[in-house]
Amino acid sequence: MDRKLRIGIIGTGGIANAHINEYKKFDDVEIVGGADIVPGKAKAFFEKHGIKGAQAFESAEELIKNVEMDGVSVCTYNTTHAEVTIPALEAGINVLCEKPMSFTLQQAVDMVKAQKKSGKILTIGFQPRYDYTRKYVDKIIQSGELGKIYYMQNGGGRRRGIPGGTFVKAEYAGYGCLGDIGCYEIDQMMNAVNYPKPLSVSAVATDYFGKNPKYWKDPENFNVDDFSAAFVRLEGGLTYVFREAWAMHADTLGDNLWLGTEGGIKIVTGFNGTKMESRVMLFKDVCGQQITSQVLPSYPFDAYEMGPHANEIWYWKVRDFCDCIKENRPAPVPGSQILYNQAICDGIYRSAKLGKEVYIDIPPID
Ligand SMILES: NC(=O)c1ccc[n+]([C@@H]2O[C@H](COP(=O)([O-])OP(=O)(O)OC[C@H]3O[C@@H](n4cnc5c(N)ncnc54)[C@H](O)[C@@H]3O)[C@@H](O)[C@H]2O)c1
């Protein structure tokens, strides 16, 4: 491409700042427009960031109609990801959509349909994909060294970390901690095992912290989950135990663990007396002996870890989107794959509401 990439931003709230801060670093990118439904918000956003010449609108439709763009960052709250992503794709614009992909499974299905029809990129903003610990854990699991992976569970969670803003209101976010940080855990666990199809979910969700004035400043306006746990059956006989918390009386919900027939791997996370820290442990039998070893990163892991931006996960999330457009490469975190992430979130939501196991039925895409 012998000209600059023309980029727009839809939804100019909190996370749009992280997107624009990365785009501004790139000499081959110009920010040409943006939209936010709050009058004047997109204009003020560009002024704050010193972006001259970007056109500001009060609807995504106007932006898409009036400005020629190669790509857009969709930074609206969860419930509106689909309604702005689909028209952008239909207009031939590549999309970097913030996580979670959507609120409902049907919205995610419609987004993937629009992506397939357009032939454009739909990538979902999971920046931890660019973390090198994640990369070497994935590499070990996918190498087959651990045999068939038959069980996995994620840990994580926050002792106190309800984010506030639009995150705690169902009309904007749809889900609470499940959609905010739970979808990252699902992506980490599922990506390591190449995203098998989810079949059924039995889940619970609670709001004991968000609804308690002792732990949250505005319980009256809190109407989402702050904890959820689920038992998920996946294709190929794999079981996944999910848990996530915005607040709890513990430092972590446990370790991230994958169990295989020939070995296991664990990301051990805990409070070391000063801060949370993590390390990767590998379990294998060698010559009949049970070996427990710590996995260390080896450098350079791949081209992305080299150079001045090594392990800057936000830099790579936005840079990779731009490079994929320029080089005509497929989406780095394809919507068609994250559809399964969304199917699990949707299943957890439905199962927790119904109080029983639900089956996951993904409508056909083609
Ligand atoms: N990747 C990350 O690390 C990360 C971190 C925080 C938030 N997020 C995600 O980013 C998204 C936004 O979060 P936020 O904290 O910026 O929320 P926010 O509420 O601060 O900002 C969302 C903005 O979108 C605007 N908006 C909503 N619907 C719109 C529409 N149809 N057209 C145009 N503008 C619209 C709102 O007016 C608001 O200004 C969420 O999906 C969230 O999960 C990702």
The ligand as a Tripos MOL2 file, in Angstrom:
@<TRIPOS>MOLECULE
LIG
   44    48     1     0     0
SMALL
NO_CHARGES

@<TRIPOS>ATOM
      1 N1         -9.1390   -4.7320   25.8460 N.am      1 LIG1
      2 C1         -9.1750   -4.1450   27.0270 C.2       1 LIG1
      3 O1         -8.2210   -4.1560   27.8020 O.2       1 LIG1
      4 C2        -10.4150   -3.4210   27.4370 C.ar      1 LIG1
      5 C3        -10.4180   -2.6220   28.5780 C.ar      1 LIG1
      6 C4        -11.5580   -1.9210   28.8870 C.ar      1 LIG1
      7 C5        -12.6900   -2.0300   28.1000 C.ar      1 LIG1
      8 N2        -12.6920   -2.8550   27.0220 N.ar      1 LIG1
      9 C6        -13.8870   -3.0280   26.2060 C.3       1 LIG1
     10 O2        -14.0850   -1.8340   25.4690 O.3       1 LIG1
     11 C7        -15.4930   -1.5740   25.3070 C.3       1 LIG1
     12 C8        -15.7940   -0.1800   25.7880 C.3       1 LIG1
     13 O3        -15.4300   -0.0230   27.1360 O.3       1 LIG1
     14 P1        -15.1770    1.4170   27.7590 P.3       1 LIG1
     15 O4        -14.6330    1.2140   29.1000 O.co2     1 LIG1
     16 O5        -14.4440    2.2620   26.7960 O.co2     1 LIG1
     17 O6        -16.6940    1.9050   27.8730 O.3       1 LIG1
     18 P2        -17.2250    3.4130   27.8490 P.3       1 LIG1
     19 O7        -18.6150    3.3230   28.3320 O.co2     1 LIG1
     20 O8        -16.2480    4.2920   28.5690 O.co2     1 LIG1
     21 O9        -17.1830    3.8350   26.3240 O.3       1 LIG1
     22 C9        -18.0590    3.3510   25.3500 C.3       1 LIG1
     23 C10       -18.4010    4.5000   24.4390 C.3       1 LIG1
     24 O10       -19.1310    3.9920   23.3280 O.3       1 LIG1
     25 C11       -20.1470    4.9340   23.0210 C.3       1 LIG1
     26 N3        -21.1850    4.2450   22.2540 N.ar      1 LIG1
     27 C12       -22.0470    3.2950   22.6760 C.ar      1 LIG1
     28 N4        -22.8240    2.8480   21.6750 N.ar      1 LIG1
     29 C13       -22.4240    3.5190   20.5710 C.ar      1 LIG1
     30 C14       -22.8230    3.4900   19.2060 C.ar      1 LIG1
     31 N5        -23.8040    2.6760   18.7860 N.pl3     1 LIG1
     32 N6        -22.1860    4.3080   18.3500 N.ar      1 LIG1
     33 C15       -21.1980    5.1430   18.7490 C.ar      1 LIG1
     34 N7        -20.7910    5.2300   20.0370 N.ar      1 LIG1
     35 C16       -21.3800    4.4130   20.9290 C.ar      1 LIG1
     36 C17       -20.6080    5.4510   24.3760 C.3       1 LIG1
     37 O11       -21.2800    6.6740   24.2900 O.3       1 LIG1
     38 C18       -19.2780    5.5720   25.1030 C.3       1 LIG1
     39 O12       -18.6770    6.8420   24.9250 O.3       1 LIG1
     40 C19       -16.2100   -2.6760   26.0840 C.3       1 LIG1
     41 O13       -16.6340   -3.6690   25.1970 O.3       1 LIG1
     42 C20       -15.1490   -3.2280   27.0160 C.3       1 LIG1
     43 O14       -15.3260   -4.5830   27.3550 O.3       1 LIG1
     44 C21       -11.5670   -3.5290   26.6620 C.ar      1 LIG1
@<TRIPOS>BOND
     1     1     2 1
     2     2     3 2
     3     2     4 1
     4     4     5 ar
     5     4    44 ar
     6     5     6 ar
     7     6     7 ar
     8     7     8 ar
     9     8     9 1
    10     8    44 ar
    11     9    10 1
    12     9    42 1
    13    10    11 1
    14    11    12 1
    15    11    40 1
    16    12    13 1
    17    13    14 1
    18    14    15 2
    19    14    16 1
    20    14    17 1
    21    17    18 1
    22    18    19 2
    23    18    20 1
    24    18    21 1
    25    21    22 1
    26    22    23 1
    27    23    24 1
    28    23    38 1
    29    24    25 1
    30    25    26 1
    31    25    36 1
    32    26    27 ar
    33    26    35 ar
    34    27    28 ar
    35    28    29 ar
    36    29    30 ar
    37    29    35 ar
    38    30    31 1
    39    30    32 ar
    40    32    33 ar
    41    33    34 ar
    42    34    35 ar
    43    36    37 1
    44    36    38 1
    45    38    39 1
    46    40    41 1
    47    40    42 1
    48    42    43 1
@<TRIPOS>SUBSTRUCTURE
     1 LIG1         1 GROUP 0 **** ****
